[in-house]
Amino acid sequence: MVLKISNKQARHLWLHAQGLSPTPTGPATPDRLMEIIKGLGFVQLDTLQIVARAHHHILWSRNQNYREPMFDKMLADDRHVFEHFTHDASILPMEFYSHWRRNFARREKRLLNGSWGSALPPARARETIRKRIEKEGALCSRDFENTTKKRIGGWRRPPHKVALDYLWHAGVLTTSHRANFHKFYDLTERVIPPHIHGDEVEDRHQLDWLCNGALDRLGFASEGDVQRFWNAADRSEVKQWVSDNAARLRPVDIETADGGTLRAFASLDIEDRLAALPSPTSRLRIINPFDPIARDRDRLSHLFGFDYRIEIFVPAAKRKYGYYVFPMLQGDRFIGRIEVRADRKKNMLNVENIWLEPGLRPAKDRVVKLDAELERMARFVGAEEIVWSGEALGAL
């Protein structure tokens, strides 16, 4: 029997599954931060620091006592997380490592069969790099001399960087720490704790763990949703998993924001999960563009009727909004976009523009909530002053 899930229920389930339902308060203890990361499954890394880098912002949105130095402690000191590639570079809980092994071979195969294969330095050169790290300890790309002017790929990598990244994707090297966001590579067996590094899990159990974990964090999903969540299995593998586990899955019809219907599936306890759902906090929050709640733009549009695209790769003259514009979430609705930028040298948070969704007015309550969120964000990045542009003031 197909279960019908209303749009409101679907939004609340998705927000709760992504840790955005409760008010993001309480102490940012190591245990609490790891609880957040485990709940999400992984946290995407990103170099851009318009306000804060994506991984910092994502964690802060779920606990606003989080501060940036806590990340380095989790990665480099406590070894609570490791770094690898989901749909992009991400951190994952260290305890997930044994179920992630299949992705090393999978990533290696993809790289060898893609453009990297022709760009990759020969095995002897890669082994020289590995042996140097074995002898000297963790090194970053800058520690290697670029002996050629040739650069490879869309990010213009020198050959030694291609080799380092290949060894990292293949699981031979692992990120030991980051300094000013520069990645330091070390031998995997020196980074991953021995009891975890030596733990072998059969491939079929890894796949089952990945698919169950994706569905749990999505709440409801299609085969494509499950495959894309971790990006650690092929579509054919997920399709077979769904077929093999059909008796443990409940078909559901999801009402979309425009009144349409999406067919999906959920776990058998879906009705219990829906009955236990709390109402989302009414707090207004500024969400990072790479936050998992917004990363799947199609799901964002289907559930919330919010069409969002990041325009960093769009020529300035063709942008509809701005270079790096943040979605604004209030309660269970995305109410608009805000262009805000931190000037850390001047200790300022600059509010450059605001766009509310059609039909929404800058009601007093909404403005008060936005002011409160900007004040929290200013404290997060150490800004002492919030400066509003004329365009932003005019929007309100």
Secondary structure, 3 states (H helix, E strand, C coil): CCEEECHHHHHHHHHHHCCCCCCCCCCCCHHHHHHHHHHHCCEECCCCCCCCCHHHHHHHHHCCCCCCHHHHHHHHHCCCEEEEECCCEEEEEHHHHHHCHHHHHHHHHHHHHCHHHHHCCCHHHHHHHHHHHHHHCCEEHHHCCCCCCCCECCCCECHHHHHHHHHHHCCCEEEEEEECCEEEEEEHHHHCCHHHHCCCCCHHHHHHHHHHHHHHHHCCECHHHHHHHHCCCCHHHHHHHHHHCHHHEEEEEEECCCCCEEEEEEECCHHHHHHCCCCCCCCEEECCCCCHHHHCHHHHHHHHCCCCCCCCCCCHHHCCCCCCCEEEEECCEEEEEEEEEEECCCCEEEEEEEEECCCCCCCHHHHHHHHHHHHHHHHHHCCCEEEECHHHHHHC
